[in-house]
Amino acid sequence: MAVGGLMGNLAKGTLFVEGYIARFMYNMLYKKHQVGLHGVWKVALNSLSALIHRSTTPRIKLH
């Protein structure tokens, strides 16, 4: 389970989020960081590659 705290103008303090929303927000922040380092095209191709790899490999090792 993921938990995160947001600080900013959304609330008069810290807004806590957890679960899938926190995980989604963390992943988007990480993708934004990657775009800043590598550029949009490389991050897009890498994300597409990871999506294809994740859908074609088994979840567990069978040996």
N, CA, C and O atoms as a GROMACS GRO file, in nm:
protein
  252
    1MET      N    1   0.084  -0.117   0.000
    1MET     CA    2   0.000   0.000   0.000
    1MET      C    3   0.089   0.124   0.000
    1MET      O    4   0.189   0.129   0.072
    2ALA      N    5   0.054   0.221  -0.080
    2ALA     CA    6   0.130   0.344  -0.090
    2ALA      C    7   0.059   0.455  -0.014
    2ALA      O    8  -0.064   0.462  -0.012
    3VAL      N    9   0.137   0.542   0.048
    3VAL     CA   10   0.083   0.656   0.122
    3VAL      C   11   0.167   0.777   0.086
    3VAL      O   12   0.289   0.767   0.074
    4GLY      N   13   0.102   0.890   0.070
    4GLY     CA   14   0.175   1.011   0.037
    4GLY      C   15   0.108   1.133   0.094
    4GLY      O   16  -0.011   1.130   0.127
    5GLY      N   17   0.182   1.239   0.108
    5GLY     CA   18   0.129   1.365   0.157
    5GLY      C   19   0.150   1.475   0.055
    5GLY      O   20   0.258   1.489  -0.001
    6LEU      N   21   0.046   1.553   0.031
    6LEU     CA   22   0.053   1.664  -0.062
    6LEU      C   23   0.057   1.794   0.017
    6LEU      O   24  -0.023   1.815   0.108
    7MET      N   25   0.150   1.879  -0.017
    7MET     CA   26   0.157   2.010   0.046
    7MET      C   27   0.143   2.112  -0.066
    7MET      O   28   0.209   2.101  -0.170
    8GLY      N   29   0.059   2.209  -0.046
    8GLY     CA   30   0.042   2.310  -0.150
    8GLY      C   31  -0.083   2.391  -0.126
    8GLY      O   32  -0.132   2.402  -0.014
    9ASN      N   33  -0.133   2.448  -0.234
    9ASN     CA   34  -0.248   2.536  -0.224
    9ASN      C   35  -0.381   2.462  -0.231
    9ASN      O   36  -0.486   2.526  -0.230
   10LEU      N   37  -0.378   2.331  -0.237
   10LEU     CA   38  -0.503   2.256  -0.245
   10LEU      C   39  -0.579   2.258  -0.112
   10LEU      O   40  -0.702   2.262  -0.111
   11ALA      N   41  -0.508   2.254  -0.005
   11ALA     CA   42  -0.570   2.253   0.127
   11ALA      C   43  -0.487   2.342   0.220
   11ALA      O   44  -0.375   2.381   0.187
   12LYS      N   45  -0.542   2.372   0.335
   12LYS     CA   46  -0.470   2.456   0.430
   12LYS      C   47  -0.381   2.371   0.519
   12LYS      O   48  -0.390   2.380   0.642
   13GLY      N   49  -0.300   2.294   0.462
   13GLY     CA   50  -0.212   2.205   0.537
   13GLY      C   51  -0.164   2.095   0.444
   13GLY      O   52  -0.133   2.120   0.327
   14THR      N   53  -0.160   1.975   0.497
   14THR     CA   54  -0.116   1.861   0.418
   14THR      C   55  -0.235   1.770   0.392
   14THR      O   56  -0.312   1.739   0.483
   15LEU      N   57  -0.250   1.728   0.268
   15LEU     CA   58  -0.356   1.636   0.228
   15LEU      C   59  -0.293   1.500   0.208
   15LEU      O   60  -0.200   1.485   0.128
   16PHE      N   61  -0.341   1.400   0.280
   16PHE     CA   62  -0.285   1.266   0.269
   16PHE      C   63  -0.366   1.183   0.172
   16PHE      O   64  -0.488   1.182   0.176
   17VAL      N   65  -0.296   1.113   0.084
   17VAL     CA   66  -0.358   1.020  -0.009
   17VAL      C   67  -0.295   0.884   0.011
   17VAL      O   68  -0.179   0.874   0.053
   18GLU      N   69  -0.370   0.780  -0.018
   18GLU     CA   70  -0.315   0.646  -0.002
   18GLU      C   71  -0.375   0.552  -0.105
   18GLU      O   72  -0.475   0.583  -0.170
   19GLY      N   73  -0.314   0.438  -0.118
   19GLY     CA   74  -0.363   0.336  -0.208
   19GLY      C   75  -0.322   0.359  -0.352
   19GLY      O   76  -0.211   0.405  -0.380
   20TYR      N   77  -0.413   0.327  -0.442
   20TYR     CA   78  -0.384   0.335  -0.585
   20TYR      C   79  -0.360   0.479  -0.630
   20TYR      O   80  -0.279   0.503  -0.720
   21ILE      N   81  -0.429   0.574  -0.569
   21ILE     CA   82  -0.410   0.714  -0.607
   21ILE      C   83  -0.269   0.760  -0.574
   21ILE      O   84  -0.205   0.828  -0.655
   22ALA      N   85  -0.219   0.724  -0.456
   22ALA     CA   86  -0.083   0.761  -0.418
   22ALA      C   87   0.019   0.695  -0.510
   22ALA      O   88   0.117   0.759  -0.549
   23ARG      N   89  -0.003   0.570  -0.544
   23ARG     CA   90   0.089   0.500  -0.634
   23ARG      C   91   0.089   0.564  -0.773
   23ARG      O   92   0.195   0.582  -0.833
   24PHE      N   93  -0.031   0.598  -0.823
   24PHE     CA   94  -0.043   0.663  -0.953
   24PHE      C   95   0.029   0.798  -0.952
   24PHE      O   96   0.101   0.830  -1.047
   25MET      N   97   0.010   0.876  -0.847
   25MET     CA   98   0.074   1.007  -0.839
   25MET      C   99   0.225   0.994  -0.832
   25MET      O  100   0.296   1.073  -0.895
   26TYR      N  101   0.276   0.897  -0.758
   26TYR     CA  102   0.420   0.875  -0.750
   26TYR      C  103   0.475   0.835  -0.887
   26TYR      O  104   0.580   0.885  -0.928
   27ASN      N  105   0.405   0.745  -0.956
   27ASN     CA  106   0.452   0.702  -1.088
   27ASN      C  107   0.454   0.818  -1.187
   27ASN      O  108   0.546   0.829  -1.268
   28MET      N  109   0.354   0.904  -1.183
   28MET     CA  110   0.350   1.019  -1.273
   28MET      C  111   0.462   1.119  -1.240
   28MET      O  112   0.521   1.178  -1.331
   29LEU      N  113   0.491   1.137  -1.111
   29LEU     CA  114   0.602   1.224  -1.072
   29LEU      C  115   0.734   1.166  -1.122
   29LEU      O  116   0.821   1.241  -1.167
   30TYR      N  117   0.750   1.035  -1.113
   30TYR     CA  118   0.871   0.969  -1.161
   30TYR      C  119   0.884   0.982  -1.313
   30TYR      O  120   0.993   1.006  -1.364
   31LYS      N  121   0.771   0.966  -1.385
   31LYS     CA  122   0.775   0.982  -1.531
   31LYS      C  123   0.812   1.126  -1.568
   31LYS      O  124   0.886   1.148  -1.664
   32LYS      N  125   0.761   1.222  -1.494
   32LYS     CA  126   0.795   1.362  -1.520
   32LYS      C  127   0.945   1.384  -1.499
   32LYS      O  128   1.008   1.457  -1.576
   33HIS      N  129   1.001   1.323  -1.398
   33HIS     CA  130   1.144   1.331  -1.373
   33HIS      C  131   1.222   1.269  -1.489
   33HIS      O  132   1.321   1.326  -1.535
   34GLN      N  133   1.178   1.152  -1.535
   34GLN     CA  134   1.245   1.086  -1.647
   34GLN      C  135   1.239   1.171  -1.773
   34GLN      O  136   1.337   1.178  -1.848
   35VAL      N  137   1.124   1.235  -1.799
   35VAL     CA  138   1.112   1.321  -1.917
   35VAL      C  139   1.211   1.436  -1.908
   35VAL      O  140   1.270   1.475  -2.009
   36GLY      N  141   1.229   1.490  -1.789
   36GLY     CA  142   1.327   1.597  -1.772
   36GLY      C  143   1.469   1.552  -1.800
   36GLY      O  144   1.550   1.630  -1.849
   37LEU      N  145   1.499   1.427  -1.769
   37LEU     CA  146   1.634   1.375  -1.791
   37LEU      C  147   1.657   1.327  -1.934
   37LEU      O  148   1.759   1.359  -1.994
   38HIS      N  149   1.561   1.250  -1.989
   38HIS     CA  150   1.585   1.179  -2.114
   38HIS      C  151   1.505   1.230  -2.233
   38HIS      O  152   1.542   1.203  -2.347
   39GLY      N  153   1.399   1.304  -2.209
   39GLY     CA  154   1.316   1.351  -2.320
   39GLY      C  155   1.189   1.268  -2.334
   39GLY      O  156   1.180   1.156  -2.285
   40VAL      N  157   1.093   1.327  -2.403
   40VAL     CA  158   0.961   1.266  -2.416
   40VAL      C  159   0.965   1.136  -2.495
   40VAL      O  160   0.905   1.037  -2.454
   41TRP      N  161   1.035   1.135  -2.608
   41TRP     CA  162   1.033   1.017  -2.694
   41TRP      C  163   1.095   0.895  -2.628
   41TRP      O  164   1.041   0.785  -2.638
   42LYS      N  165   1.206   0.913  -2.562
   42LYS     CA  166   1.272   0.799  -2.498
   42LYS      C  167   1.186   0.743  -2.385
   42LYS      O  168   1.177   0.622  -2.368
   43VAL      N  169   1.124   0.831  -2.307
   43VAL     CA  170   1.039   0.786  -2.197
   43VAL      C  171   0.914   0.717  -2.252
   43VAL      O  172   0.870   0.615  -2.198
   44ALA      N  173   0.856   0.771  -2.359
   44ALA     CA  174   0.738   0.709  -2.419
   44ALA      C  175   0.770   0.570  -2.474
   44ALA      O  176   0.694   0.476  -2.452
   45LEU      N  177   0.881   0.557  -2.544
   45LEU     CA  178   0.920   0.427  -2.598
   45LEU      C  179   0.955   0.328  -2.486
   45LEU      O  180   0.922   0.210  -2.495
   46ASN      N  181   1.020   0.376  -2.382
   46ASN     CA  182   1.054   0.291  -2.269
   46ASN      C  183   0.928   0.244  -2.197
   46ASN      O  184   0.919   0.128  -2.156
   47SER      N  185   0.831   0.333  -2.180
   47SER     CA  186   0.705   0.296  -2.116
   47SER      C  187   0.629   0.194  -2.199
   47SER      O  188   0.573   0.099  -2.145
   48LEU      N  189   0.626   0.214  -2.330
   48LEU     CA  190   0.559   0.119  -2.419
   48LEU      C  191   0.629  -0.016  -2.415
   48LEU      O  192   0.564  -0.120  -2.412
   49SER      N  193   0.762  -0.015  -2.415
   49SER     CA  194   0.838  -0.139  -2.406
   49SER      C  195   0.808  -0.212  -2.275
   49SER      O  196   0.792  -0.334  -2.275
   50ALA      N  197   0.802  -0.140  -2.165
   50ALA     CA  198   0.772  -0.202  -2.035
   50ALA      C  199   0.631  -0.259  -2.033
   50ALA      O  200   0.608  -0.365  -1.974
   51LEU      N  201   0.537  -0.191  -2.096
   51LEU     CA  202   0.399  -0.240  -2.101
   51LEU      C  203   0.391  -0.370  -2.181
   51LEU      O  204   0.324  -0.464  -2.139
   52ILE      N  205   0.459  -0.375  -2.294
   52ILE     CA  206   0.460  -0.497  -2.375
   52ILE      C  207   0.531  -0.610  -2.302
   52ILE      O  208   0.483  -0.724  -2.302
   53HIS      N  209   0.643  -0.581  -2.239
   53HIS     CA  210   0.718  -0.683  -2.166
   53HIS      C  211   0.636  -0.737  -2.049
   53HIS      O  212   0.635  -0.858  -2.024
   54ARG      N  213   0.566  -0.650  -1.979
   54ARG     CA  214   0.486  -0.692  -1.864
   54ARG      C  215   0.370  -0.781  -1.908
   54ARG      O  216   0.331  -0.872  -1.835
   55SER      N  217   0.315  -0.756  -2.027
   55SER     CA  218   0.200  -0.835  -2.072
   55SER      C  219   0.240  -0.968  -2.133
   55SER      O  220   0.155  -1.055  -2.151
   56THR      N  221   0.368  -0.987  -2.167
   56THR     CA  222   0.410  -1.111  -2.231
   56THR      C  223   0.490  -1.203  -2.140
   56THR      O  224   0.519  -1.316  -2.179
   57THR      N  225   0.527  -1.159  -2.022
   57THR     CA  226   0.604  -1.244  -1.931
   57THR      C  227   0.514  -1.294  -1.818
   57THR      O  228   0.421  -1.224  -1.777
   58PRO      N  229   0.540  -1.413  -1.767
   58PRO     CA  230   0.459  -1.465  -1.658
   58PRO      C  231   0.485  -1.387  -1.527
   58PRO      O  232   0.591  -1.327  -1.510
   59ARG      N  233   0.388  -1.390  -1.437
   59ARG     CA  234   0.402  -1.319  -1.310
   59ARG      C  235   0.500  -1.388  -1.216
   59ARG      O  236   0.563  -1.322  -1.133
   60ILE      N  237   0.514  -1.520  -1.229
   60ILE     CA  238   0.604  -1.593  -1.141
   60ILE      C  239   0.698  -1.679  -1.226
   60ILE      O  240   0.668  -1.712  -1.340
   61LYS      N  241   0.812  -1.714  -1.168
   61LYS     CA  242   0.904  -1.807  -1.234
   61LYS      C  243   0.850  -1.948  -1.217
   61LYS      O  244   0.806  -1.986  -1.108
   62LEU      N  245   0.853  -2.023  -1.321
   62LEU     CA  246   0.796  -2.158  -1.317
   62LEU      C  247   0.902  -2.266  -1.299
   62LEU      O  248   0.871  -2.385  -1.312
   63HIS      N  249   1.024  -2.229  -1.269
   63HIS     CA  250   1.128  -2.331  -1.246
   63HIS      C  251   1.203  -2.300  -1.120
   63HIS      O  252   1.294  -2.374  -1.083
   0.00000   0.00000   0.00000
